[in-house]
Amino acid sequence: MLPSSFMFFQHIWLSIFVFLFGWAQLITHEAWLFFRVDPSHVYPGDSRDNFWDMGDTGPCGPCTEIYYVHDDPEPKDTGWLQNNLKAVELWNVVFMQYDR
């Protein structure tokens, strides 16, 4: 029988910021693979989905979002993760590297 923590991680899905294969995307993608996240559970997102800001001015940057998906359906894209009741956002990791 598999440990319960293994079953938990089967329900983890991620979105990462993708912009011309920038360094943040590469670091984020490699970090999730280092933690043995299933590569098919990592979805690319654009500036609308995976770029965090505080408004018109202030700190901002690309982000990666961590979701727990109930019943383990297969998400279609980042928008599905953000707009589906079976997907709960657990955490948002922001690379605060810009200031507008």
Steps between C-alpha positions, in 0.01 A plus 500: 500500500625848411555757775233769528751775414553335160126510434495871591768586244308321224242777537751786473499704177707807425497799270819687412565830324620462142653793315746412228654234725628754750721409794208500745321235295807279476578528871137437596457204266826340609416557868168318467669211320763488777214449748380212280183666380356317200604710194154449349358686803686823412310743278635814331326829572526843344521847654122500557511180706846489655627854551429657838479872571364733765330737258617761252819570696716304741679167518403227255631187333434157352350235725430131530173377649445174688158332478337201665252337259223288655400173333814523282341610171746611237511881473501635145707815562580771754157661455333170594705489820400855596131472418400152612343419836697172518830692494604683817797737485729414791783743444633766268879542479594840355841601363494871601756622250334805343367836617263709291 
